[in-house]
């Protein structure tokens, strides 16, 4: 007598979507798939019903992805008419978190076979449960540069949005880098690369983590999905990252990490300091494979530095002043007054004992950052900002205000030049003690002369609309050379 064996048909369909990989962390995709198979067979004299339910579920959350397949079998025997029926049903459903699109496909095939002979059907043994670890990946925001992993093609296009991010942290980075013997250009480039120019979830409120530094800061942290570059390719893990109250906290913590290192290896990042690296390119090279696992980390940082001219932030503008110690002065209070670190005061004044009070009447030296004030003390409107303006580059900032409004010197210095220019109109250029020049264009009236010493906030002229001007306003600019090498005035003066 011929043996008839039931056929078990199981169809499993998987669908997985892995988005492109960049540096900023945002969301992750989850997929759920299920497949169910049922089979029933019947003979004339002896019938065995076997039901096999095969279920596979895949669930993905923000931390793990796992797929589980379970098969169970049950056997039942009855007597029915001489027939054999085989039914297979497969259902696949896929849902994606990235949109509201859902797709579901159901296929059903039924085959009926008539047999005159009967034979017990061999029982199907249940499958063992198995677990398949499903790889997760990082989903990133689209940022304004193209990343290729062969190291041969990394380009970034300068744009206004990214420039605003640079200006937002640039002057803070300049000051912090100078105090810690670091390259501000490298610091800013790292912040831009690690945070997607401030667009990543980790860099935004309430995290403010610009550099992707892991661990906790003052007991605060957040968990994020991150990609690590290995010899076999990128792998994805969930890790804890430090959480800050501001960008300034993030910049200061980065500087501390570069100078103090990590537990067990305090000098791990010392190669990136100005003392150890003669150029910013040497510094980025020494960070590659140490600060980040990306083998092309230096090439990417160098491209950002070049595109956004970040080396301009490597030049520090400070002045050394004398401070006469008062009755209630302490090392801490003096440092707070000048917004400097206590260590920088001790560095300049070797005779001071950090463990003893400073004697009243003692004169000490303090190196402090330059201080500029607004050139106008009345409400104005920024009519044209620094940067690209059509095919031209606007080298200053235009402050629209009524004609005849008083203009004040932004800092102490000496009048370098005055006069009239067809484009700038009536102008004044002041040379300051720390290697910078401030310029004032389109004036109605000039109240100072070349060579005259000027105090901060001293009145120097009146707002006008002379030269190439469309209306009364002050064109205010800061540079490190006369008529060239301009900086964004907002790097030095709060003009918002």
C-alpha positions in Angstrom: 0.0 0.0 0.0 1.4 3.4 -1.0 2.3 5.7 1.7 1.0 9.2 1.5 2.8 11.9 3.4 1.4 15.4 4.1 3.3 18.3 2.9 4.0 21.2 5.2 4.4 24.5 3.3 5.7 27.4 5.2 6.4 30.7 3.5 8.2 33.4 5.3 8.6 36.8 3.9 10.9 39.4 5.3 11.2 43.0 4.3 13.8 45.4 5.8 14.5 48.9 5.0 17.9 50.4 5.9 18.2 54.2 5.2 21.4 56.0 4.3 24.1 56.6 6.9 25.4 60.0 7.9 26.5 61.5 11.2 23.4 63.1 12.8 21.0 60.8 14.7 17.2 61.1 14.3 14.9 58.1 13.9 14.9 54.4 13.3 12.7 52.1 11.2 10.8 49.1 12.6 9.2 46.3 10.7 6.8 43.7 11.7 6.3 40.5 9.7 4.0 37.6 10.3 3.5 34.4 8.5 0.9 31.7 9.3 0.6 28.3 7.6 -2.1 25.7 8.1 -2.3 22.2 6.6 -5.0 19.6 6.9 -5.0 16.1 5.4 -7.8 13.4 5.5 -8.0 9.7 4.5 -11.0 7.3 4.1 -10.6 4.9 7.0 -8.2 6.7 9.2 -7.8 10.5 9.3 -5.2 12.5 11.1 -5.5 16.3 11.3 -2.4 18.1 11.8 -2.3 21.8 12.4 0.9 23.6 12.2 1.0 27.2 13.2 4.1 29.0 12.3 4.5 32.4 13.6 7.4 34.7 13.2 7.4 38.1 14.9 9.9 40.8 14.5 9.9 43.8 16.8 12.3 46.7 16.8 12.5 49.4 19.4 15.0 52.2 20.0 17.5 49.8 21.5 17.2 46.3 20.1 15.9 44.4 17.1 15.0 40.7 17.3 13.2 38.2 15.2 11.6 35.1 16.7 10.3 32.1 14.8 8.1 29.5 16.6 6.4 26.4 15.2 4.0 24.2 17.1 2.2 21.1 15.9 -0.9 19.3 17.2 -2.2 15.9 16.0 -5.9 14.8 16.0 -7.4 11.6 14.5 -10.9 11.1 13.2 -12.7 9.0 10.5 -14.1 10.7 7.4 -14.8 10.0 3.7 -12.0 9.1 1.4 -10.4 12.4 0.4 -7.3 14.5 1.0 -7.3 18.2 1.3 -4.3 20.5 1.4 -4.6 24.2 2.1 -1.8 26.8 2.4 -2.4 30.4 3.4 0.4 33.0 3.6 -0.1 36.5 4.9 2.6 39.2 4.9 2.2 42.6 6.5 4.7 45.3 6.6 4.4 48.6 8.4 6.9 51.4 8.4 7.3 54.0 11.0 8.8 56.5 8.6 5.4 57.2 7.0 1.7 56.3 7.3 2.0 53.9 4.4 1.0 50.3 5.1 1.0 47.4 2.7 -0.6 44.0 3.2 -0.6 41.0 0.8 -2.6 37.8 1.3 -2.2 34.8 -0.9 -4.4 31.7 -0.5 -4.0 28.4 -2.5 -6.4 25.5 -2.0 -5.8 22.1 -3.6 -8.2 19.1 -3.2 -7.0 15.6 -4.1 -9.2 12.5 -4.0 -7.4 9.3 -2.9 -9.0 5.8 -2.7 -6.4 4.4 -0.4 -5.9 5.2 3.2 -2.8 5.4 5.3 -1.9 7.0 8.6 0.0 10.2 8.1 3.4 10.5 9.7 3.4 13.2 12.4 5.4 16.4 11.8 7.9 17.1 14.5 7.7 20.6 16.0 10.6 22.9 15.0 12.9 24.2 17.6 12.6 27.8 18.5 15.3 29.9 17.0 16.2 33.5 17.4 17.6 35.7 14.6 19.2 38.9 15.6 18.1 41.6 13.2 20.6 44.3 12.5 19.5 47.9 13.3 20.9 51.0 11.6 21.1 54.6 12.2 18.9 57.1 10.3 20.3 60.5 9.7 19.2 63.9 8.7 20.2 65.2 5.3 23.1 67.5 5.9 24.8 69.7 3.4 27.8 67.5 2.5 28.3 64.3 0.6 30.0 61.4 2.5 31.8 58.6 0.8 33.5 55.9 2.7 36.5 55.5 0.3 38.0 58.7 1.6 38.4 60.0 -1.9 35.4 62.2 -2.3 34.2 64.4 0.6 32.8 67.7 -0.4 30.8 70.3 1.5 29.0 73.3 0.0 29.0 76.5 1.9 25.5 77.8 2.6 23.8 80.3 4.9 22.3 77.8 7.3 25.6 76.2 8.0 27.3 79.6 8.2 24.9 80.6 10.9 25.9 77.6 13.0 29.5 78.5 12.6 28.8 82.1 13.7 26.8 80.8 16.6 29.7 78.9 18.2 32.7 80.5 16.5 33.7 83.2 18.9 33.0 81.0 21.9 35.2 78.3 20.4 37.9 80.9 19.7 38.1 81.9 23.3 37.9 78.4 24.8 40.5 77.0 22.3 42.9 79.8 23.0 42.7 79.2 26.8 43.4 75.5 26.3 46.1 75.6 23.5 43.7 74.1 21.0 42.9 74.8 17.4 39.5 76.6 17.3 39.2 75.6 13.6 39.4 71.9 14.5 37.0 72.3 17.4 34.4 74.0 15.2 34.8 71.5 12.4 34.4 68.6 14.8 31.2 70.2 16.1 29.9 70.7 12.6 30.7 67.1 11.5 29.5 65.4 14.6 26.3 67.3 14.8 25.4 67.9 11.2 26.0 71.6 11.7 23.8 71.6 14.8 20.9 69.7 13.2 21.2 66.4 15.0 18.9 65.4 17.8 21.8 65.0 20.1 23.0 68.6 19.4 19.6 70.2 19.9 17.8 71.2 23.1 17.7 69.6 25.6 21.0 67.7 24.9 23.3 70.4 23.4 26.0 67.7 22.7 28.0 69.0 19.8 30.7 66.4 19.7 29.0 63.1 20.3 30.9 62.7 23.6 29.8 59.6 25.4 29.1 59.0 29.2 27.5 61.5 31.5 28.0 65.2 32.4 27.3 66.2 35.9 25.1 63.1 36.2 23.1 63.8 33.0 23.0 61.6 29.9 20.8 60.5 27.1 20.7 57.2 25.1 21.2 57.2 21.3 21.8 54.9 18.5 25.2 55.3 17.0 27.3 53.8 14.1 30.9 52.6 14.7 33.4 52.2 11.9 35.2 48.8 12.1 37.5 47.0 9.7 34.5 44.9 8.6 32.3 47.9 8.1 29.8 49.9 10.1 28.1 48.4 13.1 25.3 50.0 15.1 25.0 50.1 18.9 23.0 52.0 21.5 25.2 54.1 23.8 24.9 56.8 26.5 25.9 60.4 25.6 26.5 63.4 27.7 23.8 66.0 28.2 24.5 69.7 28.6 22.7 72.9 29.5 24.2 74.9 26.6 26.6 74.9 23.7 29.2 76.7 25.8 29.1 73.8 28.3 29.6 71.4 25.5 32.6 73.4 24.1 34.2 73.6 27.5 33.7 69.9 28.2 35.3 69.1 24.8 38.3 71.3 25.7 38.6 69.5 29.1 38.5 66.1 27.3 41.3 67.2 24.9 43.5 68.4 27.7 42.7 66.0 30.5 42.0 62.9 28.5 40.2 59.9 29.9 40.6 57.6 32.9 43.8 55.7 32.6 45.0 57.7 29.6 45.1 61.5 30.4 47.3 62.3 27.3 45.3 60.4 24.7 44.3 63.6 22.8 47.3 65.7 23.5 48.5 65.2 19.9 45.8 67.6 18.8 47.1 70.6 20.9 49.0 73.4 19.3 52.1 72.4 21.3 52.1 68.9 19.7 50.8 69.8 16.2 52.2 72.7 14.2 49.2 72.9 11.9 45.5 72.1 12.1 46.0 69.3 9.6 48.5 67.6 11.9 45.9 67.9 14.7 43.1 66.3 12.7 45.4 63.5 11.6 46.2 62.7 15.2 42.5 62.6 16.1 41.7 60.1 13.4 41.3 56.6 14.8 41.7 58.0 18.3 38.8 60.4 18.8 36.6 58.8 16.1 36.7 55.4 14.5 36.1 56.9 11.1 39.3 56.2 9.1 38.7 59.3 7.0 37.9 61.6 9.9 40.8 64.0 9.1 39.9 64.4 5.5 36.3 65.4 6.4 37.4 67.9 9.1 40.0 69.5 6.7 37.3 69.9 4.0 35.0 71.7 6.5 37.8 73.9 7.7 38.7 74.9 4.2 35.2 75.5 3.0 34.2 77.7 5.9 37.5 79.4 6.4 37.6 78.3 10.0 41.3 79.1 10.5 40.2 82.7 11.0 39.1 81.5 14.5 42.6 80.3 15.3 43.8 83.8 15.7 43.1 85.0 19.3 42.4 88.7 20.1 43.4 89.4 23.7 45.0 92.2 25.6 47.0 92.2 28.8 45.9 94.7 31.4 47.1 95.6 34.9 44.9 95.0 37.9 45.6 96.6 41.3 44.4 94.2 44.0 41.7 95.6 46.3 40.8 94.9 49.9 38.2 92.2 49.1 39.9 90.8 45.9 40.6 87.1 45.7 42.1 85.1 42.8 38.6 83.8 42.1 36.9 87.2 42.1 39.6 88.6 39.8 39.2 85.7 37.4 35.4 86.2 37.4 35.7 89.9 36.7 37.8 89.5 33.6 36.1 86.3 32.5 39.3 84.2 32.6 40.5 81.0 34.3 42.4 81.3 37.5 45.2 79.2 35.9 45.8 81.9 33.3 46.3 84.5 36.0 48.8 82.2 37.9 50.6 81.6 34.6 51.3 85.3 34.1 52.0 86.0 37.8 54.5 83.4 39.0 54.9 85.1 42.4 51.3 84.5 43.4 50.8 81.6 45.8 47.5 79.9 45.0 47.0 78.8 48.6 47.5 82.3 50.1 45.5 85.5 49.8 46.9 88.1 47.4 48.3 91.1 49.3 46.2 94.3 48.9 47.8 96.9 46.7 49.7 94.3 44.6 49.6 94.9 40.8 49.0 91.8 38.7 48.7 91.1 35.0 45.6 89.7 33.4 45.2 88.5 29.8 41.6 89.0 28.8 39.6 88.8 25.6 39.0 91.9 23.7 35.9 93.8 24.5 33.8 95.6 22.0 30.5 97.5 22.5 27.8 98.4 20.0 28.5 101.4 17.8 24.9 102.6 18.2 23.0 103.1 21.5 19.5 103.5 19.9 17.3 100.9 18.4 18.3 99.9 14.8 17.4 97.2 12.2 19.8 94.9 10.6 19.1 95.7 6.9 21.9 93.6 5.4 23.9 91.0 7.3 27.5 89.9 6.7 28.1 87.3 4.0 27.0 86.5 0.4 24.7 89.1 -1.2 23.9 88.0 -4.7 27.2 87.7 -6.6 29.0 89.9 -4.1 30.3 89.4 -0.5 29.1 91.9 2.0 32.0 92.5 4.3 30.2 94.1 7.2 26.7 94.5 8.7 24.3 97.3 7.8 22.4 98.9 10.7 19.4 100.9 9.5 18.6 103.9 11.6 17.6 107.6 11.1 20.1 110.0 9.7 22.0 112.1 12.3 22.1 109.4 14.9 25.3 109.4 16.9 28.0 106.8 16.1 30.4 105.5 18.9 33.8 103.8 18.8 33.3 100.1 19.5 36.6 100.0 21.4 39.7 101.9 22.5 42.3 102.7 19.8 43.7 105.2 17.4 42.1 106.7 14.3 43.9 105.0 11.3 42.1 106.8 8.5 39.2 109.1 7.6 38.0 110.3 4.3 35.5 109.8 1.4 35.2 106.8 -0.9 32.7 106.6 -3.8 31.4 103.3 -2.4 31.9 103.7 1.4 31.0 107.4 1.5 32.4 109.3 4.5 34.3 106.8 6.6 36.3 106.3 9.8 38.7 103.4 10.4 40.0 102.8 14.0 43.0 100.6 14.8 42.7 98.8 18.1 45.5 97.5 20.4 44.9 93.9 19.7 45.4 93.7 15.9 41.9 94.5 14.8 40.3 97.4 12.9 36.8 98.7 13.1 35.2 100.6 10.2 32.3 103.0 10.0 30.9 103.8 6.5 28.3 106.1 4.9 28.6 108.8 7.6 26.9 112.1 7.4 29.5 113.7 9.6 33.0 112.8 10.8 34.0 114.1 14.3 37.6 112.7 14.7 40.9 113.1 12.9 43.6 110.7 11.7 46.1 109.8 14.6 43.6 110.8 17.3 43.4 108.5 20.4 39.9 107.2 21.0 38.3 105.7 24.0 35.6 103.0 24.0 32.1 104.5 23.5 33.5 107.8 22.4 31.3 109.7 19.9 33.1 109.7 16.5 30.4 110.8 13.9 26.8 110.8 12.7 24.8 108.2 10.7 24.2 109.2 7.0 23.7 107.9 3.5 26.8 109.0 1.7 28.5 107.0 -1.1 26.8 104.0 -2.6 23.8 103.9 -0.2 20.1 103.3 -0.6 19.2 105.0 2.6 20.4 106.2 6.0 22.3 103.4 7.8 25.7 102.6 9.4 27.9 100.0 7.6 29.9 98.5 10.5 32.9 96.2 9.9 35.7 94.5 11.7 38.9 93.3 10.0 42.6 92.5 10.8 43.8 94.6 7.9 42.7 98.0 6.5 40.1 97.4 3.7 40.5 93.6 3.8 40.4 90.4 5.9 37.0 91.0 7.3 35.3 89.1 10.1 31.6 88.9 10.9 31.1 91.7 13.4 28.8 89.4 15.5 31.9 87.4 16.4 32.9 90.3 18.6 29.8 92.4 19.2 26.3 91.4 20.2 24.3 93.0 17.4 21.1 91.0 17.5 
